[in-house]
Amino acid sequence: MVFHLGARTMGVAGRNGSVEITVEPKDGPAFTLTGSHLLVSIGQTPNTGELGREAAGIETDKAGFIRHNERLETNVPGVWVIGDVKGGPAFTHVSYEDHLVLYDNLVNGKDRTIANRLVPYALFTDPELGRVGMTEKEARAAGYNLKVGSIPMEWVARAIERSETPGMMKVVIDADTDRILGAAILGSEGGELVQTLMALMMADAPWTLFEKATFIHPTLTEGFFSLMDSVKAA
C-alpha cells in the first residue's frame, strides 16, 4: 500500500476496462496510476436544511451541524440532538451512546455528558485496524510525557498459527500517571482487541495491570504480554 500525500488529481479516464488517474505530487513530475476501481471520499454534508429547524430557531455551525452542549441540548430549551446531525465521529455506536446520555438525563434523573468520552472505532480492512484514544502525535502535541509500547503481529503466537501476521500493536501511555492515553491495533481482530485496552482506560487503571499478566495461550490477546513488555520511555 502506497500513500501519495498532498498530491493533486489532474485527471481520471477509463481505458481498456481499467481506471487511470493522473497524479501530480508536491514535488516531481506527474504520473499515472492504474486500477480496477476508484473510490472518491469527499466528506459529507448534514441534512439539517431539510428539518425545518429555522422555524424552531435551532442553530447550526458554519458546516451545518446542529449546535449543542455536552448534555446534547440545543440552543432551544426542550430540544436535544443525537447522531450524525450533531457532528463529530459518524459511528453507529456513537449515536447509540448519545441516546443513552439523553435517556439517563431525561428518564433516570442523572447528569450524564459526552465530555471526554472514549470513542473506539475500527476500519474493517485486511488487516483490521482498531483504535481508541490519542495517537502518539496527538499526545505529544498535548504536552504529555510518554511511554510507548509497540510490537509486530508476527510476535503473537495465535497470529502465527492463523497465518495472519501482518500488522502491529501499539499503546501510548502517560509516563507521569501510567494511564493509557491511546492504543492502536492493526492486525487480525484489531477492533475486538483494542476494546480490551479500552477497558483499562475506562477503569482508570494503570497499564502495569497488564504487565507480566497471564493470558490464555494461544490467543490474540496473549500479544498484550509482549506489548506491555515493550513499553519504554519515548
C-alpha positions as CSV (number, residue, x, y, z in Angstrom):
1,M,0.0,0.0,0.0
2,V,1.4,3.4,-1.0
3,F,0.1,6.8,0.1
4,H,0.7,9.9,-2.1
5,L,0.0,12.6,0.5
6,G,-0.6,16.1,-0.7
7,A,-0.8,15.1,-4.3
8,R,-3.4,16.6,-6.7
9,T,-5.6,14.5,-9.0
10,M,-5.2,16.0,-12.5
11,G,-7.5,13.7,-14.5
12,V,-9.4,10.4,-14.5
13,A,-10.0,8.2,-17.5
14,G,-11.4,4.7,-18.3
15,R,-9.1,2.7,-20.5
16,N,-9.3,-1.0,-21.5
17,G,-11.6,-1.9,-18.6
18,S,-9.3,-0.1,-16.1
19,V,-9.3,3.3,-14.4
20,E,-6.3,5.6,-14.9
21,I,-5.6,8.5,-12.7
22,T,-3.1,11.2,-13.4
23,V,-1.5,12.5,-10.2
24,E,0.7,15.5,-9.6
25,P,2.8,15.2,-6.4
26,K,4.0,18.1,-4.3
27,D,7.5,17.7,-5.8
28,G,8.2,15.9,-9.0
29,P,6.6,15.2,-12.4
30,A,3.0,14.0,-12.8
31,F,2.5,10.2,-13.2
32,T,-0.3,7.8,-13.8
33,L,-1.9,5.2,-11.5
34,T,-3.9,2.3,-12.9
35,G,-6.5,0.2,-11.1
36,S,-9.8,-1.7,-11.3
37,H,-11.9,0.7,-9.2
38,L,-11.8,4.3,-7.9
39,L,-13.1,5.4,-4.5
40,V,-13.6,9.1,-4.0
41,S,-14.1,10.3,-0.4
42,I,-15.0,14.0,-0.2
43,G,-16.8,14.2,3.1
44,Q,-20.4,14.6,3.9
45,T,-22.9,17.4,4.5
46,P,-25.6,17.1,7.2
47,N,-29.3,17.2,6.1
48,T,-30.2,19.9,8.6
49,G,-31.5,22.1,5.8
50,E,-34.4,19.7,5.4
51,L,-35.6,19.6,9.0
52,G,-37.4,22.9,9.3
53,R,-35.1,23.8,12.2
54,E,-35.3,27.5,11.2
55,A,-38.9,27.7,12.3
56,A,-37.9,26.4,15.7
57,G,-34.9,28.7,15.9
58,I,-32.4,25.8,16.2
59,E,-28.9,27.0,15.4
60,T,-26.2,25.2,13.4
61,D,-22.5,25.8,13.0
62,K,-20.9,27.0,9.7
63,A,-20.8,23.4,8.4
64,G,-24.5,22.9,9.0
65,F,-24.3,20.7,12.1
66,I,-26.7,21.4,14.9
67,R,-25.1,23.3,17.8
68,H,-25.2,21.6,21.2
69,N,-23.6,21.4,24.6
70,E,-22.1,18.5,26.4
71,R,-25.5,17.3,27.5
72,L,-26.7,17.3,23.9
73,E,-29.0,20.3,24.5
74,T,-29.6,22.6,21.6
75,N,-30.0,26.4,22.0
76,V,-33.8,25.8,22.2
77,P,-35.0,24.6,25.6
78,G,-36.6,21.2,25.4
79,V,-34.8,20.2,22.1
80,W,-31.9,17.8,22.1
81,V,-29.8,16.4,19.3
82,I,-28.2,12.9,18.8
83,G,-26.4,11.1,16.0
84,D,-24.5,12.3,12.9
85,V,-26.5,15.5,12.6
86,K,-24.6,16.9,15.6
87,G,-21.2,16.5,14.0
88,G,-18.3,14.6,15.4
89,P,-17.4,10.9,14.7
90,A,-20.2,9.5,12.5
91,F,-20.4,6.0,14.0
92,T,-23.5,4.0,14.9
93,H,-22.1,3.2,18.3
94,V,-21.6,7.0,19.0
95,S,-25.3,7.6,18.1
96,Y,-26.3,4.8,20.4
97,E,-24.4,6.2,23.3
98,D,-25.9,9.6,22.5
99,H,-29.3,8.2,23.1
100,L,-28.1,6.6,26.4
101,V,-27.0,10.1,27.6
102,L,-30.4,11.5,26.9
103,Y,-32.2,8.5,28.4
104,D,-30.2,8.8,31.6
105,N,-30.7,12.5,31.9
106,L,-34.4,12.7,30.9
107,V,-35.7,9.4,32.4
108,N,-33.2,8.4,35.1
109,G,-32.5,11.8,36.5
110,K,-28.7,11.6,36.0
111,D,-26.3,14.3,34.9
112,R,-24.5,12.5,32.1
113,T,-22.5,14.2,29.4
114,I,-20.4,13.3,26.3
115,A,-17.4,15.2,27.6
116,N,-14.2,13.3,27.4
117,R,-15.9,10.0,26.4
118,L,-13.7,7.4,24.8
119,V,-14.7,6.7,21.2
120,P,-13.3,3.4,19.8
121,Y,-13.5,2.6,16.1
122,A,-12.4,0.0,13.6
123,L,-11.6,0.0,9.9
124,F,-12.6,-3.4,8.6
125,T,-9.7,-3.6,6.2
126,D,-7.4,-6.6,5.9
127,P,-5.7,-6.4,8.3
128,E,-8.3,-4.8,10.5
129,L,-7.5,-1.6,12.3
130,G,-8.8,-0.9,15.8
131,R,-8.2,2.4,17.6
132,V,-9.1,4.3,20.7
133,G,-7.9,7.5,22.4
134,M,-5.0,9.6,21.4
135,T,-2.3,8.9,18.8
136,E,1.3,9.4,19.8
137,K,1.4,12.6,17.8
138,E,-1.7,13.9,19.5
139,A,-0.4,13.0,22.9
140,R,2.9,14.8,22.3
141,A,1.1,17.9,21.0
142,A,-0.9,17.9,24.2
143,G,2.3,18.1,26.2
144,Y,2.3,14.6,27.8
145,N,5.5,12.8,28.9
146,L,5.2,9.5,27.1
147,K,5.9,5.8,27.4
148,V,5.2,3.8,24.2
149,G,5.0,0.1,23.5
150,S,4.9,-1.4,20.1
151,I,5.3,-4.9,18.6
152,P,4.7,-6.6,15.3
153,M,1.8,-9.0,15.0
154,E,4.4,-11.7,13.9
155,W,5.3,-11.8,17.6
156,V,1.8,-13.1,18.5
157,A,1.6,-16.9,18.6
158,R,-2.1,-17.0,17.6
159,A,-1.4,-14.7,14.6
160,I,1.4,-17.0,13.5
161,E,-0.9,-20.1,13.9
162,R,-3.5,-18.4,11.8
163,S,-1.0,-17.2,9.2
164,E,-2.3,-13.6,9.9
165,T,0.9,-11.9,10.9
166,P,0.8,-8.5,9.0
167,G,0.3,-5.5,11.3
168,M,1.3,-4.3,14.7
169,M,0.1,-3.4,18.2
170,K,0.8,-0.1,19.8
171,V,0.0,1.6,23.1
172,V,0.6,5.2,24.2
173,I,0.9,5.9,27.9
174,D,1.1,8.9,30.2
175,A,4.5,8.4,31.8
176,D,3.5,10.5,34.8
177,T,0.4,8.6,35.7
178,D,0.9,5.2,34.0
179,R,-2.6,5.6,32.4
180,I,-3.1,4.6,28.8
181,L,-3.8,7.5,26.6
182,G,-4.5,5.6,23.4
183,A,-4.0,2.4,21.6
184,A,-4.0,1.1,18.0
185,I,-4.0,-2.5,16.8
186,L,-3.6,-3.2,13.1
187,G,-4.0,-6.9,12.7
188,S,-6.3,-9.8,13.0
189,E,-9.4,-8.9,15.1
190,G,-7.9,-5.4,15.8
191,G,-11.3,-3.9,16.5
192,E,-12.0,-6.6,19.2
193,L,-8.6,-6.4,20.8
194,V,-8.4,-2.7,21.2
195,Q,-11.5,-2.7,23.3
196,T,-9.8,-4.8,25.9
197,L,-7.2,-2.0,26.3
198,M,-10.1,0.5,26.3
199,A,-11.5,-1.3,29.4
200,L,-8.3,-0.4,31.3
201,M,-8.8,3.2,30.2
202,M,-12.4,3.3,31.3
203,A,-11.5,1.8,34.7
204,D,-8.7,4.4,35.0
205,A,-6.3,1.6,35.7
206,P,-2.6,1.7,35.1
207,W,-1.1,-0.1,32.1
208,T,1.0,-2.1,34.7
209,L,-2.1,-4.1,35.5
210,F,-1.4,-6.0,32.2
211,E,2.4,-6.1,32.7
212,K,3.5,-9.7,33.2
213,A,-0.2,-10.7,33.3
214,T,-1.2,-14.3,32.3
215,F,-3.3,-14.5,29.2
216,I,-4.7,-17.7,27.6
217,H,-2.4,-19.4,25.1
218,P,-2.7,-19.3,22.2
219,T,-5.0,-16.3,21.8
220,L,-4.5,-12.9,20.1
221,T,-5.0,-11.2,23.5
222,E,-1.8,-13.0,24.6
223,G,0.0,-10.5,22.4
224,F,-0.6,-7.9,25.2
225,F,2.2,-9.7,27.2
226,S,4.8,-8.8,24.7
227,L,3.2,-5.4,24.0
228,M,3.4,-4.4,27.7
229,D,6.9,-5.8,27.9
230,S,7.9,-3.5,25.1
231,V,6.8,-0.3,26.9
232,K,9.6,2.2,27.4
233,A,10.1,6.0,27.7
234,A,9.7,7.7,24.3
